[in-house]
C-alpha cells in the first residue's frame, strides 16, 4: 500500500516535531550570549571620507613601493594566468563571473550580519586560497596548480550564489508566517 | 503584538531574560529540524546550541522584515547544513524502474507523525537532507541544490528516492510488509 506522505506531512507538520531537547542545553547557550547593543544612529559620512583618504594615501604608498622594489614587497602568488594564455582567459572568465555576481548582490555590512555563516565560509575560503597560492607558487608542476585554483573560483561562485538565494529567500519571506 | 515579537524586542533592548523565553518557545521545533538534518540527537543538540548562540548574538540584525521564526529557522537550517557539508553525504540508491512505478494507488492513510519523524531519521544522509528541506522546510530544489552542492536534478531524484524509501519503511512498520 502506498501512502500519500506529502498530504500527511502537510496536514500534520506541527505534530512531526516530537522530540524535546534536554533541559541542560540552555545552560550552554546562556553562558555564551553576548548581545551588542544597537548604537544610536549617527552621521557616519565622515568615516567614509577618512576611509577614502586613507585608501588613497595607502594606494599611493604601495604603488611607490612596488615601483621602487618590484617583487620584494608581496609574496609570490600562483595564478592561472601564469600558466598559459588559455588558462589566463579561463581565470579572466571566472573573475568576471564573480564580479558580476558581486555587483548584482551589492553586499554590505547588513548582509554580513544577516548571513554570518556564509560570510564566514567566504572569508575562510579566501584565507585558504591565499595560503594555497603562496605554496603553489613554489611548485613547478602546472597540474598541481590548476585544480586548486579552479576549485577556489568554483567554490567562491557557489558561496556567492548561496548568498544570492538567501537574499531572495528573505525577500520572499517578508509576508510569510512560518509554522512552528 | 504577539509574545514572541515582544520577547525579541526586549532582547534587542538588552533584557537578557527574554532569551530564555525565546529559547523555550522555539527550541523544540528547531531541535527536531536539526535531528532530521543530521539524523543524530547528540549532533543536533550541539548544533542547536551553536544556532541559538549565533542567533542571539546577531539579534540586532533582525529587522522584522520576515517573522522571527523564519529568521531563526534559516540560521538553524544553515548551521545544520554547514555541518552536513563537512561530512560525506550518502545518497539513496534504488532501482529507477521501481521509482517510475511509484505514485500509483496512493491512499490517504493517517500516519502517526512520530513515526514519520522516526523513519525520516533512518534515511541515508543525503536523501534525508533533501526530504527534510523540500518536504518539511519548504525549500525549492534549486535552493537545495545550492545548499548541498548538488545539481537540481540530483535533488529531485534524491527526493523521489527518499520518499520511496520512506514509504517502504512506513509500510513495513505499519503492515509488516
Interface residues (C-beta under 8 A of the other chain):
Chain A: X1 X2 X3 X4 X5 X6 X7 X8 X9 X12 X13 X15 X16 X17 X18 X19 X20 X21 X22 X25 X26 X28 X29 X30 X32 X33 X34 X35 X36 X37 X38 X110 X113 X114 X115 X116 X117 X118 X121 X158 X161 X162 X165 X166 X169 X170 X173 X174 X176 X177 X178 X180
Chain B: X11 X12 X14 X16 X19 X20 X23 X26 X27 X28 X29 X30 X31 X32 X33 X35 X41 X45 X48 X49 X52 X53 X54 X56 X57 X58 X59 X60 X61 X65 X66 X67 X69 X70 X73 X74 X75 X78 X79 X82 X102 X103 X104 X105 X106 X107 X108 X109 X110 X111 X113 X114 X116 X117 X135 X136 X142 X143 X146 X147 X149 X163 X166 X167 X170 X171 X175
